[in-house]
């Protein structure tokens, strides 16, 4: 079967808007800059669109390693680190060492969201191990939900769009790689690995879905009708709804680069 990368995306600030890319360097945490920044509350607990849909309207850029912020009715801000301090934050069940960024960034983000938050960064030396029950040993991630990469097929989006009655913006599902080709919808359920040039990705765990796909990434408005379509067609025996596959980097050379249009060799379950 022929297949290729049709979309590449990163989400430097977890739960903020996507950045669509034409190419991306792989790092030890996944795609470069992906989910290296995070918002936490006053107790150090992570916050996401699940609770605060307006996070979808925060747009970011990463320029020379510095996060640039923009949002409706806010003046743009360059979140230049200022006297960073090491603090402990919580992402799901994981306790992680992170660095504060600046009081100015905290104030800006708190003003936009309407409550007190802090912006933190995941430094190179911090450790967050991927669940070894799924990934085996030796894999890590930054502030993603649990795995460094998320893969979904374009065929799945096309099928869901038809069932929903309108075109689905792939950004609702926050994948890193969208794979297009001549295969059936939801074929990624059976994929075990992807080979892309010198890179090999192992697909290790189906991705369970929450409320976020119901949030319009352009407006922040919720429309639960998409989640109802998902529930009708993608609910598994465990009661959860799944779409896409979490992936880890099984093989890559130093500074491996993925590009839109790269051919993908798919390894499926026999």
C-alpha positions, 0 to 999 in steps of 0.5 A: 500500500502507498502511504505518505505524511499529509500533516505534521503538527506540534503543540508547544504549549500543551492544549494551546493551538496547533502549529502545522509544519512542513517539516520537523526535527525529531528529538528525544521527546518526540517532534522538536518543541512539542509539548515542552511548555505547560500551564499549571494552577496554584497547586502545580496541577496541569490544566488543559482544554478539557476544563478550559476550552478557551485555551484553544485560542492561545496561539504560540510560536517558538523562535530560537527556543523562546515561546511567543504568545498571542490570544484574542484581545491580548497584546502579543507577548514574548515569554522570555525566561526570567530567573527560572526556578525549579518546581514540581508539577503534576501531569496525570499521575506523574510528578515532574520537575519543571522550570518557571518561565516568567511572572510576566507570562504568568500574569498575561496567561492568567489575565486571558484565562481569568484565573491564576496560572503559571507557565512552566517549561520541561527542561532537557534534564527532567525525566518523565518515563513512558508507561513501560507496560506499553512502550517497554523501557528507555522511552520518555516524553515531556508534557504530552498525555503519555506518549511522545507521538500521536498518529491518525490516518486521513482515511479515518478523518474522511470517514468521520467527516462523512458520518458527521455531515461536515468536514472535520478539522484534524486539529480537533484530535491533536495528532502529530502525524496524519498519514494518507494513502490507499487504505481503509478508514481506521487501518491504524488500529492494526498498524504496529510500526511506521518506517519513514526514511531512517526513522522507525516509529512503533505504534504501541497504544490506541488513543482514548478520546476525551471532550477535546474533539468537541472543541472547535479549534478556531473558536473554542466553542463546543459541539458535542455532536461530533463526540456522539458520532465517535461514541456510535462508531468508535466505542470499544468493549471497555466503554472508551472511545478510541481514535488514533495510535500513540507512538514511540520513536524506535529508531532515528538518527541524530537530527532526523527530519520528517517532511510533509509528503515523506513516503511511509512504509506501514507495518501491520499486524499479521 
